[in-house]
Structure formats: structure tokens, C-alpha cells
Amino acid sequence: MTTTASIATHYEQFLHLLTRDTRDPVQAPVQASGTAEVHRPASARYGERVDPSGGSQPIVLTRDEWIRNQIDLTLALGRLLTVDDVVVSAVPYELSFIGAEVDRVIEMVGASVISVGTSGTICPMPRLLGLIEQYEVTALVCSPSFAAELASLAVSLGRRPADSTIRTIVCVGEACSAERLDRVATAWAARTSTLYGTPSTPTVAVACDHGALHLCDHRLRAEVRGGLRGELLLDGAPTGEVVELWPADRRCDCGSTSRVLVPLGSTASAIRGPDGLVSALDVERVVFGHRRLAPHFDCVVRDGTFHVTCAVADPRAVDVGAMRRAIRSGIGDALGVEAEVTVVGVTDWSTATP
């Protein structure tokens, strides 16, 4: 399989095989009660998600849902990866869907995969840097934060990430502004792309060649609570994620008719401002107007206030106090909300954020 067309054909055949025992009620045998016997699709995967209160809730995907999520992701990554790529998958595996899905998709594209996860136990970041060098890894699938921290570690060890074999970074797992994504790309001298999913639906939107995330609306019904910006509802169910969803008549430059979705972070990291909902991504866009910042970023809401942590490569080379005040006032002026800002050196990042 060397083309996305053959990949899609294989997956569609696989999907047919998996669901062939799901009987049509019209053709299903009639039970003694006189009603048709209907077989529901079998569950394929169990996972868990964290609810707003911090508790764990079970999630189950049926076999056809699981495969359809993979189909969309395979077609998307098939435009970025080839059979010659060696890909590190540094995404969550435990009780989540994304790790297993990414592994399968990379294999379907025909590339080689090294699954390292995010626990840092068996494969901490220093070892990962060694694997990248040893096996000439060409692509990373990870969060923007992971890519930023890995680059900083490489620099601290006397290496230049831009000189590595990494040429593609696919960012998943967190909302990221174009401004911060550009910093990640610069750090690694790599092209970047994004994917968007939720704990319950691993593939919700995939990127086009213009970098916009397009909703997989051929299988998902998406709405936004409160208009075009607010909590994402998938098939009527709340996701706990804030997004912008372009109106149906607004088209992306790529020409696709699928609506563009812009992830804005979790509902827990958004507050009401004077002009409506303000998200962590809105704050991030303002923060990365400061060109000397490294691609590290953390933003949480406590007591109705944004608490922002960002980093500079060398705190001795900048007036950290002046930068902190400028970022804080910039957030207030642009968004009309309060923010507490901390600026640290990248070497102190691990101890400055939870």
C-alpha cells in the first residue's frame, strides 16, 4: 500500500468485515416475541476520561467507530508521512484511545513506529533523544509542550535540535496557537501539522494543506453551545472542550466543504470576559506576540484569573520583570481579563509548572 487510495480501500474492506454481523432490522430473524432480533455493533475499545470534577468516567468505542476514526487519521497522515519515515509516537497510551490509534495509523501509512508514550518511565526524554539519533527518526507525534521540552533538553545537552533528522512534527493533545506552533517548528527546523480529538473521539478534525483543521462532518454532528464559539457538542454530547466552528458558508482556502474547527482549550481554562468567552488560546496568542519567548506555555484558571507561565532561553539576556509586566498588561488590554504572569528560564521549566 503506497497511496492513500489503497489505504482507504483496505480500511473500508476491514470495516465491512467487522460490521457484517450487524443485522438490518428489516432482514433480521424474528424472535418468538414477534420482534426482529437486532444485533448492535460490538464494543472494540474501553477508555476513560476525566470529568470536570476530576473523576474518571468510562468511555467505550464500537468497532465501526474505532475504524472510522482510524480511516480519517490515516488519510490525513498519509499526506505527511511515507514508507521511508521513522516515527516516534509520544502520546498517552494508558486508558486512552490516541496512542493505539496513532500506532495503527502509522503502520497503515507504511512508516516505522517507535512507541514511547508519555509516562517517562521506560523511555525518559534523554533516552528518547538517543533513539532519535540512533534510528534517524524523521517524525514526531506529540503535544506541542512535549516537542518544546524535548528541544530544550537537547540544547542543554549540547545538541542542536535543528540539526537532527526530525523533519515533521504532528502536534496532538492540546490547543496550540499558530504563533507557538511556529516557535516549535523553528526549534526543530521542521514542518508542523496538527490533529484534533477528544478523549471520547480520537479523530474529530484533521489538517488540510493550508494548516486549517477540518471537522470530520461526514460521520460527526458538531454543534457549539452558545453560537460559533463555546463548548463543543458532538452528537449532542458535551465534550468539555471550547472551540470556534466556522459557519457552514465560510470556506477554507483549500476548497474543502468541511467546516473549519479551531480548538481553544478546555472549558476549565476559559472565563467570561467583557466581550464573551476568553480561552487559554486567546491568552496564548497575546503572549506569543513577544518574540523572545521560547515555545513553552502553561495557562490555568484559578479563582477567575488566568495564571500564565512562559519561558525565555536566557533570563539574563532580557529584563524579565519588564517582560512580565508587558505580557500582563497586553492580556488585559486585548482581552479585558486579569492575568498573573510568571517568566522563567527554560532550564527551570520543569519546576515552574505542575
C-alpha positions as CSV (number, residue, x, y, z in Angstrom):
1,M,0.0,0.0,0.0
2,T,1.7,3.1,-1.2
3,T,-1.2,5.5,-1.9
4,T,-3.9,6.9,0.3
5,A,-6.5,5.5,-2.1
6,S,-5.3,1.9,-1.4
7,I,-5.1,2.6,2.3
8,A,-8.8,3.8,2.2
9,T,-9.9,0.8,0.2
10,H,-8.2,-1.6,2.7
11,Y,-9.8,0.2,5.7
12,E,-13.3,0.2,4.1
13,Q,-13.0,-3.6,3.5
14,F,-11.9,-4.0,7.0
15,L,-14.8,-2.0,8.3
16,H,-17.2,-4.1,6.3
17,L,-15.8,-7.3,7.7
18,L,-16.0,-6.0,11.3
19,T,-19.6,-4.9,10.9
20,R,-21.0,-7.7,8.7
21,D,-22.7,-9.3,11.8
22,T,-24.7,-6.1,12.5
23,R,-28.0,-7.1,11.0
24,D,-30.6,-4.8,9.4
25,P,-33.8,-4.9,11.5
26,V,-35.8,-5.4,8.3
27,Q,-33.8,-8.6,7.4
28,A,-33.1,-9.8,10.9
29,P,-34.7,-13.0,12.1
30,V,-37.9,-12.6,14.0
31,Q,-37.8,-13.8,17.7
32,A,-40.6,-15.7,19.4
33,S,-42.0,-12.4,20.7
34,G,-42.6,-11.3,17.2
35,T,-40.0,-8.6,17.2
36,A,-36.9,-8.5,15.0
37,E,-33.7,-9.5,16.6
38,V,-31.2,-6.6,16.2
39,H,-27.5,-7.1,16.9
40,R,-25.7,-4.0,18.0
41,P,-22.1,-3.4,16.9
42,A,-19.7,-4.9,19.4
43,S,-17.6,-2.7,21.5
44,A,-14.0,-2.5,20.5
45,R,-12.2,-0.4,23.0
46,Y,-12.5,0.8,26.6
47,G,-11.0,4.0,27.8
48,E,-11.5,6.7,30.5
49,R,-11.8,10.4,30.5
50,V,-11.5,12.9,33.3
51,D,-14.7,14.8,34.1
52,P,-14.9,18.4,35.3
53,S,-14.8,17.4,38.9
54,G,-11.6,15.4,38.4
55,G,-13.2,12.0,38.5
56,S,-12.7,9.2,35.9
57,Q,-15.5,8.3,33.6
58,P,-15.6,5.2,31.3
59,I,-15.7,5.5,27.5
60,V,-16.5,2.8,25.0
61,L,-16.0,2.9,21.2
62,T,-17.7,0.4,19.0
63,R,-15.7,-1.4,16.3
64,D,-17.0,0.7,13.4
65,E,-16.4,4.0,15.3
66,W,-12.9,2.9,16.1
67,I,-12.1,2.0,12.5
68,R,-13.8,5.2,11.1
69,N,-11.6,7.3,13.4
70,Q,-8.6,5.5,12.1
71,I,-9.6,5.9,8.4
72,D,-9.8,9.7,8.8
73,L,-6.5,9.9,10.6
74,T,-4.8,7.6,8.1
75,L,-5.9,9.7,5.2
76,A,-4.6,12.8,7.0
77,L,-1.2,11.4,8.0
78,G,-0.9,9.8,4.5
79,R,-0.3,13.3,3.2
80,L,2.5,13.9,5.7
81,L,4.3,10.6,6.1
82,T,5.8,8.0,3.7
83,V,7.1,4.4,3.9
84,D,10.6,5.9,4.5
85,D,9.6,7.7,7.7
86,V,10.6,6.5,11.2
87,V,8.0,8.0,13.6
88,V,8.2,8.4,17.3
89,S,4.7,8.3,18.9
90,A,5.0,10.2,22.2
91,V,1.3,10.3,23.1
92,P,-0.7,8.8,26.0
93,Y,-1.5,5.1,25.9
94,E,-2.9,4.2,29.3
95,L,-6.8,4.1,29.2
96,S,-6.8,6.4,26.2
97,F,-7.5,5.9,22.5
98,I,-5.0,8.2,20.9
99,G,-1.9,6.1,21.4
100,A,-3.3,2.9,20.0
101,E,-4.9,4.8,17.1
102,V,-1.7,6.6,16.2
103,D,0.3,3.4,16.2
104,R,-2.1,1.7,13.8
105,V,-2.3,4.6,11.5
106,I,1.4,5.0,11.2
107,E,1.6,1.3,10.3
108,M,-1.2,1.7,7.7
109,V,0.7,4.5,6.1
110,G,3.6,2.1,5.9
111,A,6.1,4.0,8.1
112,S,8.0,2.6,11.0
113,V,6.9,3.4,14.5
114,I,8.6,3.7,17.9
115,S,6.0,3.9,20.7
116,V,7.4,5.8,23.7
117,G,4.3,7.1,25.4
118,T,4.4,10.0,27.8
119,S,5.0,8.4,31.2
120,G,8.8,8.9,31.1
121,T,9.4,5.7,33.0
122,I,10.8,3.2,30.4
123,C,11.7,5.9,27.9
124,P,12.5,9.3,29.6
125,M,13.4,12.2,27.4
126,P,17.2,11.7,27.4
127,R,16.8,8.1,26.2
128,L,14.4,9.3,23.5
129,L,17.0,11.8,22.2
130,G,19.3,8.8,21.9
131,L,16.7,6.8,20.0
132,I,16.1,9.7,17.6
133,E,19.8,9.8,16.8
134,Q,20.3,6.0,16.7
135,Y,17.4,5.3,14.4
136,E,17.4,8.6,12.5
137,V,13.8,9.3,13.4
138,T,12.2,11.6,10.9
139,A,8.8,12.5,12.6
140,L,7.4,13.1,16.0
141,V,3.8,12.7,17.0
142,C,3.4,14.5,20.4
143,S,2.0,17.6,22.1
144,P,3.5,21.0,21.4
145,S,4.7,21.1,25.0
146,F,6.5,17.8,24.7
147,A,8.2,19.0,21.5
148,A,9.3,22.2,23.2
149,E,10.6,20.5,26.3
150,L,12.4,17.8,24.2
151,A,14.1,20.6,22.2
152,S,15.2,22.4,25.3
153,L,16.7,19.2,26.8
154,A,18.6,18.6,23.6
155,V,20.1,22.1,23.8
156,S,21.0,21.7,27.4
157,L,22.9,18.5,26.4
158,G,24.9,20.4,23.8
159,R,22.9,19.2,20.8
160,R,21.1,21.3,18.1
161,P,17.5,20.1,17.5
162,A,17.5,21.8,14.2
163,D,20.4,19.6,13.1
164,S,18.5,16.4,14.0
165,T,16.8,14.1,11.5
166,I,13.4,15.3,12.6
167,R,11.6,16.9,9.7
168,T,7.9,16.6,10.6
169,I,6.1,17.2,13.9
170,V,2.4,16.3,14.2
171,C,1.0,18.0,17.3
172,V,-1.9,16.5,19.2
173,G,-3.3,16.6,22.7
174,E,-3.5,20.3,23.4
175,A,-4.7,23.5,21.8
176,C,-1.9,25.5,20.3
177,S,-1.8,28.9,18.6
178,A,-0.2,29.3,15.2
179,E,2.3,31.6,16.9
180,R,3.6,29.0,19.3
181,L,3.5,26.3,16.7
182,D,5.9,28.4,14.6
183,R,8.3,28.5,17.6
184,V,8.2,24.7,17.8
185,A,8.8,24.4,14.1
186,T,11.8,26.8,14.3
187,A,13.3,25.0,17.2
188,W,13.4,21.7,15.2
189,A,13.7,23.2,11.7
190,A,10.7,21.0,10.9
191,R,7.3,21.4,9.4
192,T,4.4,21.1,11.8
193,S,0.8,19.9,11.5
194,T,-2.0,19.5,14.0
195,L,-4.7,17.0,14.7
196,Y,-7.7,17.4,17.0
197,G,-9.6,14.9,19.0
198,T,-11.3,14.5,22.4
199,P,-10.9,11.7,24.9
200,S,-14.2,10.1,23.6
201,T,-13.5,10.7,19.9
202,P,-9.8,10.5,19.0
203,T,-10.2,12.0,15.5
204,V,-12.5,15.0,15.4
205,A,-10.7,17.3,12.9
206,V,-7.7,16.9,10.6
207,A,-5.5,19.4,9.0
208,C,-5.6,20.4,5.3
209,D,-2.6,21.6,3.3
210,H,-3.3,25.2,4.5
211,G,-3.0,24.2,8.1
212,A,-6.7,24.6,9.0
213,L,-8.4,21.8,11.0
214,H,-11.4,20.5,9.2
215,L,-14.2,18.7,11.0
216,C,-14.9,15.1,10.1
217,D,-18.5,16.0,9.5
218,H,-19.2,13.0,7.2
219,R,-19.5,11.0,10.5
220,L,-19.8,13.6,13.3
221,R,-22.5,16.1,14.1
222,A,-20.9,19.0,15.8
223,E,-22.5,22.0,17.4
224,V,-21.2,24.7,19.7
225,R,-23.1,25.7,22.8
226,G,-23.9,29.4,22.6
227,G,-23.2,30.0,18.9
228,L,-20.0,29.8,16.9
229,R,-17.6,29.9,20.0
230,G,-18.2,27.9,23.1
231,E,-18.3,24.3,24.3
232,L,-18.2,21.7,21.6
233,L,-21.1,19.2,21.4
234,L,-20.5,16.0,19.4
235,D,-23.7,14.2,18.5
236,G,-25.4,16.3,21.3
237,A,-22.9,15.2,24.0
238,P,-20.8,17.8,25.8
239,T,-17.0,17.4,25.4
240,G,-15.6,19.8,28.0
241,E,-13.7,21.5,25.1
242,V,-14.0,25.1,23.9
243,V,-13.8,25.6,20.1
244,E,-14.6,28.0,17.3
245,L,-16.6,26.5,14.5
246,W,-16.7,28.3,11.2
247,P,-20.2,28.9,9.8
248,A,-21.2,26.5,7.0
249,D,-20.9,29.1,4.3
250,R,-17.4,30.2,5.2
251,R,-14.8,28.3,3.1
252,C,-11.2,27.5,3.7
253,D,-8.7,28.4,1.0
254,C,-8.1,24.7,0.4
255,G,-11.6,24.5,-1.1
256,S,-12.9,21.8,1.3
257,T,-16.6,22.0,2.2
258,S,-16.0,20.6,5.6
259,R,-16.2,23.2,8.3
260,V,-13.1,24.5,10.0
261,L,-12.8,23.9,13.7
262,V,-10.4,26.0,15.9
263,P,-9.5,24.3,19.3
264,L,-9.4,26.8,22.2
265,G,-8.6,24.6,25.2
266,S,-10.8,23.1,27.9
267,T,-13.8,24.7,29.4
268,A,-12.0,24.7,32.8
269,S,-9.3,27.0,31.3
270,A,-11.8,29.6,29.9
271,I,-13.5,32.5,31.7
272,R,-16.1,35.1,30.8
273,G,-14.6,38.4,29.7
274,P,-16.4,41.7,28.9
275,D,-16.9,40.7,25.3
276,G,-17.7,37.0,25.8
277,L,-15.8,33.8,26.5
278,V,-12.0,34.1,26.8
279,S,-10.0,31.0,26.3
280,A,-6.4,29.9,27.1
281,L,-5.6,30.1,23.4
282,D,-6.7,33.7,23.3
283,V,-4.2,34.4,26.1
284,E,-1.6,32.3,24.3
285,R,-1.9,34.4,21.1
286,V,-1.2,37.6,23.1
287,V,1.7,36.1,25.0
288,F,3.5,34.9,21.8
289,G,3.4,38.4,20.4
290,H,6.6,38.7,22.4
291,R,9.2,37.3,20.0
292,R,11.9,36.4,22.5
293,L,9.8,33.7,24.2
294,A,10.6,30.0,23.9
295,P,7.8,27.7,22.8
296,H,6.9,26.8,26.4
297,F,3.5,27.8,27.7
298,D,1.2,26.9,30.6
299,C,-2.1,28.6,31.4
300,V,-4.7,27.6,34.1
301,V,-7.6,29.4,35.7
302,R,-7.7,29.9,39.4
303,D,-10.3,32.0,41.2
304,G,-11.4,33.5,37.9
305,T,-7.9,34.7,36.9
306,F,-5.5,33.3,34.3
307,H,-2.2,32.1,35.7
308,V,0.3,32.1,32.9
309,T,3.8,30.7,32.8
310,C,6.1,31.2,29.9
311,A,9.9,30.9,29.3
312,V,12.9,32.6,27.8
313,A,16.1,30.8,26.7
314,D,18.3,33.0,28.8
315,P,16.7,35.1,31.5
316,R,19.9,37.0,32.0
317,A,19.6,38.4,28.4
318,V,16.2,40.1,29.0
319,D,14.5,42.3,31.6
320,V,12.2,39.6,32.9
321,G,10.3,42.0,35.1
322,A,9.6,44.3,32.3
323,M,8.5,41.4,30.0
324,R,6.2,40.0,32.7
325,R,4.5,43.4,33.1
326,A,4.2,43.9,29.4
327,I,2.6,40.5,28.9
328,R,0.2,41.1,31.8
329,S,-0.9,44.5,30.5
330,G,-1.1,43.1,27.0
331,I,-3.6,40.4,28.1
332,G,-5.6,43.0,30.0
333,D,-5.7,45.4,27.0
334,A,-6.5,42.8,24.4
335,L,-8.9,40.6,26.3
336,G,-10.2,42.6,29.2
337,V,-9.3,40.0,31.8
338,E,-6.8,39.7,34.6
339,A,-3.7,37.5,34.4
340,E,-0.9,36.6,36.7
341,V,2.3,36.1,34.7
342,T,5.5,34.2,35.5
343,V,8.5,34.2,33.2
344,V,11.3,31.6,33.8
345,G,14.3,30.3,32.1
346,V,13.8,27.1,30.0
347,T,16.2,25.3,32.4
348,D,13.7,26.0,35.2
349,W,10.6,25.0,33.3
350,S,10.1,21.6,34.9
351,T,9.9,23.1,38.4
352,A,7.9,26.1,37.4
353,T,4.8,24.2,36.2
354,P,2.8,21.5,37.8
